[in-house]
Amino acid sequence: MARGGYTYIMTNKARGVLYIGVTADLVARLLQHRNGTGSIFCKKYGLTQLVLAEHHDDISFAIAREKALKAWKREWKIRLIEESNPDWRDISDLIL
């Protein structure tokens, strides 16, 4: 049986540096990013704000979505975030 997963976008400020990731356990991954152990990139740029999270029923769909999002132009990523989170609010409080 396939496990679900999440694609997510982290940032340091509105329209700041963006990080796109995929995980099966979003809570654990957010805590890793906050503790500076999630990724070298996030630690380097201080990316601690979750601005977008998408749930997928199958982890393979989450991985495919992550790859697709990483190939997008920056303005498309910004538009995607602003469609659901126009104020670039840190939504991790909804998850943690």
KENU-769388 format. One record per atom (N, C-alpha, C, CB): residue number from 1; residue in one letter; atom name; x, y, z. Coordinates in steps of 0.001 Angstrom, whole numbers, plus 500000, padded with zeros to 6 digits. Atoms other than C-alpha are relative to their C-alpha. Glycine has a CB too. Layout:
// KENU-769388
<site i="NUM" aa="a" at="CA" east="X" north="Y" up="Z"/>
...
***
This chain:
// KENU-769388
<site i="1" aa="m" at="N" east="500845" north="498819" up="500000"/>
<site i="1" aa="m" at="CA" east="500000" north="500000" up="500000"/>
<site i="1" aa="m" at="C" east="500893" north="501247" up="500000"/>
<site i="1" aa="m" at="CB" east="499037" north="499996" up="501229"/>
<site i="2" aa="a" at="N" east="499212" north="498779" up="500113"/>
<site i="2" aa="a" at="CA" east="501385" north="503416" up="499007"/>
<site i="2" aa="a" at="C" east="499636" north="500973" up="501115"/>
<site i="2" aa="a" at="CB" east="499786" north="500656" up="498628"/>
<site i="3" aa="r" at="N" east="500217" north="498958" up="498987"/>
<site i="3" aa="r" at="CA" east="501810" north="506096" up="501648"/>
<site i="3" aa="r" at="C" east="499834" north="501338" up="499322"/>
<site i="3" aa="r" at="CB" east="501167" north="500051" up="501010"/>
<site i="4" aa="g" at="N" east="500177" north="498659" up="500519"/>
<site i="4" aa="g" at="CA" east="500742" north="509635" up="501113"/>
<site i="4" aa="g" at="C" east="501224" north="500851" up="500261"/>
<site i="4" aa="g" at="CB" east="498775" north="500644" up="500608"/>
<site i="5" aa="g" at="N" east="498892" north="499080" up="499808"/>
<site i="5" aa="g" at="CA" east="503020" north="512631" up="501081"/>
<site i="5" aa="g" at="C" east="499571" north="501426" up="499781"/>
<site i="5" aa="g" at="CB" east="501139" north="499658" up="499076"/>
<site i="6" aa="y" at="N" east="500247" north="498562" up="500137"/>
<site i="6" aa="y" at="CA" east="503291" north="516382" up="500873"/>
<site i="6" aa="y" at="C" east="501079" north="500633" up="499133"/>
<site i="6" aa="y" at="CB" east="499953" north="500685" up="501385"/>
<site i="7" aa="t" at="N" east="499048" north="499060" up="500571"/>
<site i="7" aa="t" at="CA" east="504914" north="518935" up="498654"/>
<site i="7" aa="t" at="C" east="499795" north="501280" up="500790"/>
<site i="7" aa="t" at="CB" east="499794" north="500212" up="498427"/>
<site i="8" aa="y" at="N" east="500108" north="498788" up="499188"/>
<site i="8" aa="y" at="CA" east="505669" north="522178" up="500422"/>
<site i="8" aa="y" at="C" east="500999" north="501042" up="499527"/>
<site i="8" aa="y" at="CB" east="500224" north="499683" up="501488"/>
<site i="9" aa="i" at="N" east="499093" north="498896" up="500337"/>
<site i="9" aa="i" at="CA" east="507289" north="525571" up="499959"/>
<site i="9" aa="i" at="C" east="500306" north="500771" up="501278"/>
<site i="9" aa="i" at="CB" east="499375" north="500946" up="498908"/>
<site i="10" aa="m" at="N" east="499498" north="499226" up="498864"/>
<site i="10" aa="m" at="CA" east="509395" north="527306" up="502605"/>
<site i="10" aa="m" at="C" east="500594" north="501305" up="499466"/>
<site i="10" aa="m" at="CB" east="501069" north="499185" up="500819"/>
<site i="11" aa="t" at="N" east="499386" north="498728" up="500354"/>
<site i="11" aa="t" at="CA" east="510615" north="530912" up="502574"/>
<site i="11" aa="t" at="C" east="500516" north="500674" up="501257"/>
<site i="11" aa="t" at="CB" east="498998" north="500916" up="499260"/>
<site i="12" aa="n" at="N" east="499525" north="499201" up="498876"/>
<site i="12" aa="n" at="CA" east="512281" north="533511" up="504770"/>
<site i="12" aa="n" at="C" east="499210" north="501303" up="500143"/>
<site i="12" aa="n" at="CB" east="501484" north="500305" up="499832"/>
<site i="13" aa="k" at="N" east="500836" north="498792" up="499986"/>
<site i="13" aa="k" at="CA" east="509939" north="536413" up="503880"/>
<site i="13" aa="k" at="C" east="499151" north="499994" up="498737"/>
<site i="13" aa="k" at="CB" east="500874" north="501312" up="500091"/>
<site i="14" aa="a" at="N" east="500861" north="499904" up="501179"/>
<site i="14" aa="a" at="CA" east="507242" north="537367" up="501394"/>
<site i="14" aa="a" at="C" east="500853" north="500272" up="498765"/>
<site i="14" aa="a" at="CB" east="498931" north="501112" up="500183"/>
<site i="15" aa="r" at="N" east="499276" north="499906" up="501268"/>
<site i="15" aa="r" at="CA" east="508608" north="536925" up="497879"/>
<site i="15" aa="r" at="C" east="501506" north="499872" up="500162"/>
<site i="15" aa="r" at="CB" east="499682" north="501303" up="499330"/>
<site i="16" aa="g" at="N" east="498576" north="500216" up="499735"/>
<site i="16" aa="g" at="CA" east="511939" north="535890" up="499371"/>
<site i="16" aa="g" at="C" east="500508" north="498739" up="499315"/>
<site i="16" aa="g" at="CB" east="500253" north="499913" up="501503"/>
<site i="17" aa="v" at="N" east="499422" north="501237" up="500513"/>
<site i="17" aa="v" at="CA" east="514052" north="532819" up="498752"/>
<site i="17" aa="v" at="C" east="498989" north="498877" up="500184"/>
<site i="17" aa="v" at="CB" east="501344" north="499664" up="500717"/>
<site i="18" aa="l" at="N" east="500963" north="501099" up="499951"/>
<site i="18" aa="l" at="CA" east="511943" north="529742" up="497978"/>
<site i="18" aa="l" at="C" east="500718" north="498654" up="500022"/>
<site i="18" aa="l" at="CB" east="499039" north="500071" up="498801"/>
<site i="19" aa="y" at="N" east="499510" north="501379" up="499955"/>
<site i="19" aa="y" at="CA" east="512584" north="526094" up="498824"/>
<site i="19" aa="y" at="C" east="498804" north="499090" up="499813"/>
<site i="19" aa="y" at="CB" east="500751" north="499688" up="501347"/>
<site i="20" aa="i" at="N" east="501067" north="500959" up="500255"/>
<site i="20" aa="i" at="CA" east="510402" north="523325" up="497430"/>
<site i="20" aa="i" at="C" east="500480" north="498636" up="500459"/>
<site i="20" aa="i" at="CB" east="499593" north="499980" up="498492"/>
<site i="21" aa="g" at="N" east="499630" north="501309" up="499483"/>
<site i="21" aa="g" at="CA" east="510434" north="519998" up="499213"/>
<site i="21" aa="g" at="C" east="498858" north="499015" up="499938"/>
<site i="21" aa="g" at="CB" east="500483" north="500121" up="501409"/>
<site i="22" aa="v" at="N" east="500979" north="501080" up="499952"/>
<site i="22" aa="v" at="CA" east="508641" north="516683" up="499506"/>
<site i="22" aa="v" at="C" east="500291" north="499166" up="501241"/>
<site i="22" aa="v" at="CB" east="500044" north="499121" up="498698"/>
<site i="23" aa="t" at="N" east="499831" north="500812" up="498796"/>
<site i="23" aa="t" at="CA" east="508046" north="514555" up="502587"/>
<site i="23" aa="t" at="C" east="498766" north="499144" up="500234"/>
<site i="23" aa="t" at="CB" east="500274" north="500890" up="501227"/>
<site i="24" aa="a" at="N" east="501125" north="500837" up="499575"/>
<site i="24" aa="a" at="CA" east="505884" north="511778" up="503975"/>
<site i="24" aa="a" at="C" east="499482" north="500469" up="501354"/>
<site i="24" aa="a" at="CB" east="500417" north="498512" up="500069"/>
<site i="25" aa="d" at="N" east="500364" north="499542" up="498654"/>
<site i="25" aa="d" at="CA" east="505826" north="513439" up="507429"/>
<site i="25" aa="d" at="C" east="500279" north="501498" up="500102"/>
<site i="25" aa="d" at="CB" east="500790" north="499209" up="501102"/>
<site i="26" aa="l" at="N" east="499820" north="498547" up="500062"/>
<site i="26" aa="l" at="CA" east="505274" north="517188" up="507186"/>
<site i="26" aa="l" at="C" east="500362" north="500598" up="501354"/>
<site i="26" aa="l" at="CB" east="498737" north="500658" up="499477"/>
<site i="27" aa="v" at="N" east="499700" north="499466" up="498666"/>
<site i="27" aa="v" at="CA" east="505329" north="517852" up="510940"/>
<site i="27" aa="v" at="C" east="501479" north="499785" up="500339"/>
<site i="27" aa="v" at="CB" east="499097" north="499329" up="501072"/>
<site i="28" aa="a" at="N" east="498597" north="500300" up="499698"/>
<site i="28" aa="a" at="CA" east="508693" north="516121" up="511396"/>
<site i="28" aa="a" at="C" east="500936" north="500821" up="499124"/>
<site i="28" aa="a" at="CB" east="500282" north="498506" up="499809"/>
<site i="29" aa="r" at="N" east="499143" north="499246" up="500919"/>
<site i="29" aa="r" at="CA" east="510140" north="517847" up="508337"/>
<site i="29" aa="r" at="C" east="500042" north="501473" up="500379"/>
<site i="29" aa="r" at="CB" east="499508" north="499844" up="498557"/>
<site i="30" aa="l" at="N" east="500019" north="498598" up="499583"/>
<site i="30" aa="l" at="CA" east="509034" north="521304" up="509512"/>
<site i="30" aa="l" at="C" east="500870" north="500205" up="501240"/>
<site i="30" aa="l" at="CB" east="498557" north="500461" up="500279"/>
<site i="31" aa="l" at="N" east="499172" north="499904" up="498796"/>
<site i="31" aa="l" at="CA" east="510651" north="520692" up="512888"/>
<site i="31" aa="l" at="C" east="501479" north="499895" up="499653"/>
<site i="31" aa="l" at="CB" east="499615" north="498906" up="501007"/>
<site i="32" aa="q" at="N" east="498610" north="500090" up="500447"/>
<site i="32" aa="q" at="CA" east="513856" north="519655" up="511121"/>
<site i="32" aa="q" at="C" east="500461" north="501326" up="499417"/>
<site i="32" aa="q" at="CB" east="500165" north="498880" up="498964"/>
<site i="33" aa="h" at="N" east="499635" north="498708" up="500596"/>
<site i="33" aa="h" at="CA" east="513859" north="522873" up="509092"/>
<site i="33" aa="h" at="C" east="500165" north="501066" up="501089"/>
<site i="33" aa="h" at="CB" east="498929" north="500447" up="498970"/>
<site i="34" aa="r" at="N" east="499929" north="499014" up="498908"/>
<site i="34" aa="r" at="CA" east="513208" north="524944" up="512216"/>
<site i="34" aa="r" at="C" east="501255" north="499814" up="500853"/>
<site i="34" aa="r" at="CB" east="498755" north="499897" up="500887"/>
<site i="35" aa="n" at="N" east="498815" north="500302" up="499195"/>
<site i="35" aa="n" at="CA" east="516073" north="523205" up="514039"/>
<site i="35" aa="n" at="C" east="501291" north="500123" up="499203"/>
<site i="35" aa="n" at="CB" east="499893" north="498606" up="500576"/>
<site i="36" aa="g" at="N" east="498815" north="499856" up="500833"/>
<site i="36" aa="g" at="CA" east="518448" north="523772" up="511119"/>
<site i="36" aa="g" at="C" east="500566" north="498692" up="499490"/>
<site i="36" aa="g" at="CB" east="501045" north="500712" up="500754"/>
<site i="37" aa="t" at="N" east="499517" north="501299" up="500462"/>
<site i="37" aa="t" at="CA" east="518725" north="520071" up="510268"/>
<site i="37" aa="t" at="C" east="499241" north="499506" up="498776"/>
<site i="37" aa="t" at="CB" east="499892" north="498981" up="501115"/>
<site i="38" aa="g" at="N" east="500836" north="500437" up="501118"/>
<site i="38" aa="g" at="CA" east="516169" north="519897" up="507435"/>
<site i="38" aa="g" at="C" east="500723" north="499991" up="498673"/>
<site i="38" aa="g" at="CB" east="498802" north="500875" up="499894"/>
<site i="39" aa="s" at="N" east="499205" north="499931" up="501221"/>
<site i="39" aa="s" at="CA" east="518433" north="521004" up="504604"/>
<site i="39" aa="s" at="C" east="501033" north="501099" up="500180"/>
<site i="39" aa="s" at="CB" east="499104" north="500262" up="498742"/>
<site i="40" aa="i" at="N" east="498937" north="498983" up="499945"/>
<site i="40" aa="i" at="CA" east="521653" north="522938" up="504208"/>
<site i="40" aa="i" at="C" east="499500" north="501297" up="499387"/>
<site i="40" aa="i" at="CB" east="501280" north="499512" up="499264"/>
<site i="41" aa="f" at="N" east="500520" north="498818" up="500690"/>
<site i="41" aa="f" at="CA" east="519882" north="525310" up="501797"/>
<site i="41" aa="f" at="C" east="499093" north="500813" up="500916"/>
<site i="41" aa="f" at="CB" east="499237" north="499590" up="498735"/>
<site i="42" aa="c" at="N" east="500919" north="499295" up="499101"/>
<site i="42" aa="c" at="CA" east="517109" north="526163" up="504278"/>
<site i="42" aa="c" at="C" east="500755" north="500641" up="501160"/>
<site i="42" aa="c" at="CB" east="498929" north="499038" up="500537"/>
<site i="43" aa="k" at="N" east="499211" north="499451" up="498890"/>
<site i="43" aa="k" at="CA" east="519616" north="526652" up="507079"/>
<site i="43" aa="k" at="C" east="500784" north="501225" up="499538"/>
<site i="43" aa="k" at="CB" east="500963" north="498930" up="500568"/>
<site i="44" aa="k" at="N" east="499179" north="498902" up="500529"/>
<site i="44" aa="k" at="CA" east="521858" north="528881" up="504927"/>
<site i="44" aa="k" at="C" east="499192" north="501281" up="499817"/>
<site i="44" aa="k" at="CB" east="500625" north="499594" up="498669"/>
<site i="45" aa="y" at="N" east="500818" north="498824" up="500309"/>
<site i="45" aa="y" at="CA" east="519007" north="531213" up="503938"/>
<site i="45" aa="y" at="C" east="498928" north="500303" up="501048"/>
<site i="45" aa="y" at="CB" east="499343" north="499812" up="498666"/>
<site i="46" aa="g" at="N" east="500957" north="499738" up="498924"/>
<site i="46" aa="g" at="CA" east="516958" north="531038" up="507152"/>
<site i="46" aa="g" at="C" east="498559" north="499760" up="499596"/>
<site i="46" aa="g" at="CB" east="500146" north="501407" up="500477"/>
<site i="47" aa="l" at="N" east="501349" north="500294" up="500488"/>
<site i="47" aa="l" at="CA" east="513936" north="529444" up="505517"/>
<site i="47" aa="l" at="C" east="499244" north="499196" up="501051"/>
<site i="47" aa="l" at="CB" east="500052" north="499225" up="498652"/>
<site i="48" aa="t" at="N" east="500741" north="500644" up="498913"/>
<site i="48" aa="t" at="CA" east="511619" north="528680" up="508421"/>
<site i="48" aa="t" at="C" east="498495" north="500173" up="499869"/>
<site i="48" aa="t" at="CB" east="500454" north="500552" up="501329"/>
<site i="49" aa="q" at="N" east="501426" north="499733" up="500156"/>
<site i="49" aa="q" at="CA" east="508236" north="529876" up="507150"/>
<site i="49" aa="q" at="C" east="499395" north="499093" up="498929"/>
<site i="49" aa="q" at="CB" east="499766" north="501476" up="499642"/>
<site i="50" aa="l" at="N" east="500738" north="500840" up="500938"/>
<site i="50" aa="l" at="CA" east="505894" north="527369" up="505532"/>
<site i="50" aa="l" at="C" east="498899" north="500850" up="499374"/>
<site i="50" aa="l" at="CB" east="499405" north="498732" up="500709"/>
<site i="51" aa="v" at="N" east="501007" north="499164" up="500658"/>
<site i="51" aa="v" at="CA" east="503820" north="529209" up="502937"/>
<site i="51" aa="v" at="C" east="499058" north="499214" up="499087"/>
<site i="51" aa="v" at="CB" east="500685" north="501074" up="499199"/>
<site i="52" aa="l" at="N" east="500882" north="500827" up="500819"/>
<site i="52" aa="l" at="CA" east="502328" north="526331" up="500937"/>
<site i="52" aa="l" at="C" east="500255" north="498538" up="500328"/>
<site i="52" aa="l" at="CB" east="500218" north="500273" up="498483"/>
<site i="53" aa="a" at="N" east="499895" north="501446" up="499808"/>
<site i="53" aa="a" at="CA" east="501612" north="522659" up="501581"/>
<site i="53" aa="a" at="C" east="498868" north="499338" up="499228"/>
<site i="53" aa="a" at="CB" east="499947" north="499615" up="501521"/>
<site i="54" aa="e" at="N" east="500985" north="500745" up="500772"/>
<site i="54" aa="e" at="CA" east="499843" north="520223" up="499294"/>
<site i="54" aa="e" at="C" east="500083" north="498526" up="500409"/>
<site i="54" aa="e" at="CB" east="500236" north="500177" up="498459"/>
<site i="55" aa="h" at="N" east="500037" north="501420" up="499653"/>
<site i="55" aa="h" at="CA" east="498760" north="516733" up="500400"/>
<site i="55" aa="h" at="C" east="499725" north="499178" up="498748"/>
<site i="55" aa="h" at="CB" east="498924" north="499720" up="501082"/>
<site i="56" aa="h" at="N" east="500196" north="500944" up="501102"/>
<site i="56" aa="h" at="CA" east="498948" north="513817" up="497969"/>
<site i="56" aa="h" at="C" east="499756" north="498624" up="500604"/>
<site i="56" aa="h" at="CB" east="501238" north="499983" up="499024"/>
<site i="57" aa="d" at="N" east="500355" north="501314" up="499465"/>
<site i="57" aa="d" at="CA" east="497404" north="510398" up="498558"/>
<site i="57" aa="d" at="C" east="501106" north="498972" up="499822"/>
<site i="57" aa="d" at="CB" east="498744" north="499503" up="499341"/>
<site i="58" aa="d" at="N" east="498924" north="500938" up="500307"/>
<site i="58" aa="d" at="CA" east="500450" north="508660" up="497110"/>
<site i="58" aa="d" at="C" east="501311" north="500783" up="499960"/>
<site i="58" aa="d" at="CB" east="499741" north="499254" up="498640"/>
<site i="59" aa="i" at="N" east="498716" north="499303" up="499954"/>
<site i="59" aa="i" at="CA" east="504076" north="509642" up="497776"/>
<site i="59" aa="i" at="C" east="500593" north="500187" up="498604"/>
<site i="59" aa="i" at="CB" east="500981" north="499233" up="500881"/>
<site i="60" aa="s" at="N" east="499463" north="499844" up="501359"/>
<site i="60" aa="s" at="CA" east="504916" north="509064" up="494115"/>
<site i="60" aa="s" at="C" east="499406" north="501225" up="499311"/>
<site i="60" aa="s" at="CB" east="499719" north="498739" up="499164"/>
<site i="61" aa="f" at="N" east="500606" north="498782" up="500553"/>
<site i="61" aa="f" at="CA" east="502460" north="511840" up="493182"/>
<site i="61" aa="f" at="C" east="500659" north="501236" up="500607"/>
<site i="61" aa="f" at="CB" east="498470" north="500022" up="500263"/>
<site i="62" aa="a" at="N" east="499325" north="498886" up="499335"/>
<site i="62" aa="a" at="CA" east="504109" north="514125" up="495740"/>
<site i="62" aa="a" at="C" east="501375" north="500236" up="499393"/>
<site i="62" aa="a" at="CB" east="500126" north="499734" up="501505"/>
<site i="63" aa="i" at="N" east="498666" north="499881" up="500601"/>
<site i="63" aa="i" at="CA" east="507538" north="513408" up="494259"/>
<site i="63" aa="i" at="C" east="499900" north="500593" up="498592"/>
<site i="63" aa="i" at="CB" east="500702" north="498617" up="499952"/>
<site i="64" aa="a" at="N" east="500194" north="499463" up="501354"/>
<site i="64" aa="a" at="CA" east="506271" north="514082" up="490736"/>
<site i="64" aa="a" at="C" east="499633" north="501480" up="500046"/>
<site i="64" aa="a" at="CB" east="498905" north="499211" up="499259"/>
<site i="65" aa="r" at="N" east="500400" north="498599" up="499863"/>
<site i="65" aa="r" at="CA" east="504670" north="517345" up="491872"/>
<site i="65" aa="r" at="C" east="501195" north="500860" up="500395"/>
<site i="65" aa="r" at="CB" east="498872" north="500143" up="501040"/>
<site i="66" aa="e" at="N" east="498801" north="499256" up="499600"/>
<site i="66" aa="e" at="CA" east="507906" north="518448" up="493576"/>
<site i="66" aa="e" at="C" east="500884" north="500254" up="498785"/>
<site i="66" aa="e" at="CB" east="500789" north="499230" up="501089"/>
<site i="67" aa="k" at="N" east="499155" north="499844" up="501189"/>
<site i="67" aa="k" at="CA" east="509866" north="517838" up="490372"/>
<site i="67" aa="k" at="C" east="499406" north="501011" up="499033"/>
<site i="67" aa="k" at="CB" east="500189" north="498654" up="499295"/>
<site i="68" aa="a" at="N" east="500668" north="499057" up="500897"/>
<site i="68" aa="a" at="CA" east="507282" north="519741" up="488337"/>
<site i="68" aa="a" at="C" east="500132" north="501427" up="500525"/>
<site i="68" aa="a" at="CB" east="498514" north="499629" up="499835"/>
<site i="69" aa="l" at="N" east="499911" north="498649" up="499424"/>
<site i="69" aa="l" at="CA" east="507248" north="522716" up="490740"/>
<site i="69" aa="l" at="C" east="501403" north="500565" up="499899"/>
<site i="69" aa="l" at="CB" east="499560" north="499986" up="501457"/>
<site i="70" aa="k" at="N" east="498614" north="499531" up="500092"/>
<site i="70" aa="k" at="CA" east="511035" north="522917" up="490746"/>
<site i="70" aa="k" at="C" east="500344" north="500469" up="498588"/>
<site i="70" aa="k" at="CB" east="500961" north="498891" up="500426"/>
<site i="71" aa="a" at="N" east="499762" north="499610" up="501391"/>
<site i="71" aa="a" at="CA" east="510919" north="523252" up="486950"/>
<site i="71" aa="a" at="C" east="499248" north="501276" up="499613"/>
<site i="71" aa="a" at="CB" east="499594" north="498868" up="499070"/>
<site i="72" aa="w" at="N" east="500786" north="498802" up="500296"/>
<site i="72" aa="w" at="CA" east="508442" north="526143" up="487103"/>
<site i="72" aa="w" at="C" east="500849" north="501260" up="500077"/>
<site i="72" aa="w" at="CB" east="498825" north="500110" up="500961"/>
<site i="73" aa="k" at="N" east="499408" north="498664" up="499879"/>
<site i="73" aa="k" at="CA" east="509424" north="529759" up="486590"/>
<site i="73" aa="k" at="C" east="499647" north="500568" up="501370"/>
<site i="73" aa="k" at="CB" east="499501" north="500949" up="498857"/>
<site i="74" aa="r" at="N" east="500212" north="499407" up="498682"/>
<site i="74" aa="r" at="CA" east="509731" north="531770" up="489797"/>
<site i="74" aa="r" at="C" east="498647" north="500704" up="500101"/>
<site i="74" aa="r" at="CB" east="501118" north="500984" up="500315"/>
<site i="75" aa="e" at="N" east="501271" north="499264" up="499935"/>
<site i="75" aa="e" at="CA" east="506721" north="533956" up="488957"/>
<site i="75" aa="e" at="C" east="498813" north="499045" up="500086"/>
<site i="75" aa="e" at="CB" east="499846" north="500916" up="498772"/>
<site i="76" aa="w" at="N" east="501075" north="500990" up="499890"/>
<site i="76" aa="w" at="CA" east="504537" north="530843" up="488567"/>
<site i="76" aa="w" at="C" east="499901" north="499490" up="501428"/>
<site i="76" aa="w" at="CB" east="500234" north="498826" up="499028"/>
<site i="77" aa="k" at="N" east="499988" north="500463" up="498606"/>
<site i="77" aa="k" at="CA" east="505595" north="529656" up="492019"/>
<site i="77" aa="k" at="C" east="499394" north="501062" up="500918"/>
<site i="77" aa="k" at="CB" east="501446" north="499662" up="500452"/>
<site i="78" aa="i" at="N" east="500540" north="498902" up="499195"/>
<site i="78" aa="i" at="CA" east="504806" north="533060" up="493502"/>
<site i="78" aa="i" at="C" east="498490" north="500088" up="499823"/>
<site i="78" aa="i" at="CB" east="500664" north="501342" up="499615"/>
<site i="79" aa="r" at="N" east="501444" north="499959" up="500261"/>
<site i="79" aa="r" at="CA" east="501383" north="533062" up="491840"/>
<site i="79" aa="r" at="C" east="499290" north="498852" up="500714"/>
<site i="79" aa="r" at="CB" east="499722" north="499935" up="498481"/>
<site i="80" aa="l" at="N" east="500589" north="501155" up="499320"/>
<site i="80" aa="l" at="CA" east="500668" north="529568" up="493205"/>
<site i="80" aa="l" at="C" east="499867" north="500274" up="501499"/>
<site i="80" aa="l" at="CB" east="500854" north="498734" up="499759"/>
<site i="81" aa="i" at="N" east="500040" north="499672" up="498566"/>
<site i="81" aa="i" at="CA" east="501532" north="530695" up="496746"/>
<site i="81" aa="i" at="C" east="498932" north="501049" up="500269"/>
<site i="81" aa="i" at="CB" east="501381" north="500506" up="500490"/>
<site i="82" aa="e" at="N" east="500912" north="498881" up="499745"/>
<site i="82" aa="e" at="CA" east="499553" north="533926" up="496493"/>
<site i="82" aa="e" at="C" east="498535" north="499659" up="499727"/>
<site i="82" aa="e" at="CB" east="500400" north="501182" up="499156"/>
<site i="83" aa="e" at="N" east="501389" north="500426" up="500218"/>
<site i="83" aa="e" at="CA" east="496428" north="532135" up="495202"/>
<site i="83" aa="e" at="C" east="499373" north="499473" up="501287"/>
<site i="83" aa="e" at="CB" east="499937" north="498923" up="498910"/>
<site i="84" aa="s" at="N" east="500547" north="500564" up="498760"/>
<site i="84" aa="s" at="CA" east="496035" north="530361" up="498549"/>
<site i="84" aa="s" at="C" east="500485" north="500731" up="501248"/>
<site i="84" aa="s" at="CB" east="500364" north="498536" up="500104"/>
<site i="85" aa="n" at="N" east="499410" north="499327" up="498848"/>
<site i="85" aa="n" at="CA" east="498173" north="532547" up="500829"/>
<site i="85" aa="n" at="C" east="500512" north="501380" up="499578"/>
<site i="85" aa="n" at="CB" east="501150" north="499148" up="500607"/>
<site i="86" aa="p" at="N" east="499588" north="498700" up="500552"/>
<site i="86" aa="p" at="CA" east="498175" north="536147" up="499522"/>
<site i="86" aa="p" at="C" east="500863" north="500843" up="500939"/>
<site i="86" aa="p" at="CB" east="498785" north="500786" up="499631"/>
<site i="87" aa="d" at="N" east="499207" north="499229" up="499043"/>
<site i="87" aa="d" at="CA" east="499737" north="537533" up="502713"/>
<site i="87" aa="d" at="C" east="501316" north="499319" up="500363"/>
<site i="87" aa="d" at="CB" east="499195" north="500241" up="501254"/>
<site i="88" aa="w" at="N" east="498781" north="500764" up="499736"/>
<site i="88" aa="w" at="CA" east="502552" north="534965" up="502727"/>
<site i="88" aa="w" at="C" east="500116" north="499679" up="501490"/>
<site i="88" aa="w" at="CB" east="501244" north="500781" up="499520"/>
<site i="89" aa="r" at="N" east="500034" north="500350" up="498570"/>
<site i="89" aa="r" at="CA" east="501504" north="533953" up="506249"/>
<site i="89" aa="r" at="C" east="500667" north="498653" up="500208"/>
<site i="89" aa="r" at="CB" east="498541" north="499968" up="500536"/>
<site i="90" aa="d" at="N" east="499413" north="501283" up="499626"/>
<site i="90" aa="d" at="CA" east="503466" north="531190" up="507933"/>
<site i="90" aa="d" at="C" east="498866" north="499081" up="500433"/>
<site i="90" aa="d" at="CB" east="501070" north="500162" up="501140"/>
<site i="91" aa="i" at="N" east="501133" north="500888" up="499715"/>
<site i="91" aa="i" at="CA" east="500932" north="528344" up="507872"/>
<site i="91" aa="i" at="C" east="500406" north="498790" up="500845"/>
<site i="91" aa="i" at="CB" east="499375" north="499523" up="498696"/>
<site i="92" aa="s" at="N" east="499558" north="501146" up="499218"/>
<site i="92" aa="s" at="CA" east="502995" north="525968" up="509990"/>
<site i="92" aa="s" at="C" east="499193" north="499845" up="501283"/>
<site i="92" aa="s" at="CB" east="501476" north="500131" up="500330"/>
<site i="93" aa="d" at="N" east="500823" north="500100" up="498790"/>
<site i="93" aa="d" at="CA" east="500787" north="526817" up="512985"/>
<site i="93" aa="d" at="C" east="498740" north="499165" up="499754"/>
<site i="93" aa="d" at="CB" east="499611" north="501400" up="500494"/>
<site i="94" aa="l" at="N" east="501147" north="500843" up="500343"/>
<site i="94" aa="l" at="CA" east="497986" north="524984" up="511144"/>
<site i="94" aa="l" at="C" east="500378" north="498527" up="500013"/>
<site i="94" aa="l" at="CB" east="499445" north="500384" up="498630"/>
<site i="95" aa="i" at="N" east="499508" north="501367" up="500102"/>
<site i="95" aa="i" at="CA" east="500147" north="521859" up="511010"/>
<site i="95" aa="i" at="C" east="500657" north="499523" up="501282"/>
<site i="95" aa="i" at="CB" east="500974" north="499888" up="498863"/>
<site i="96" aa="l" at="N" east="499265" north="500380" up="498784"/>
<site i="96" aa="l" at="CA" east="502308" north="521875" up="514142"/>
<site i="96" aa="l" at="C" east="499101" north="499981" up="501226"/>
<site i="96" aa="l" at="CB" east="501162" north="500957" up="500236"/>
***
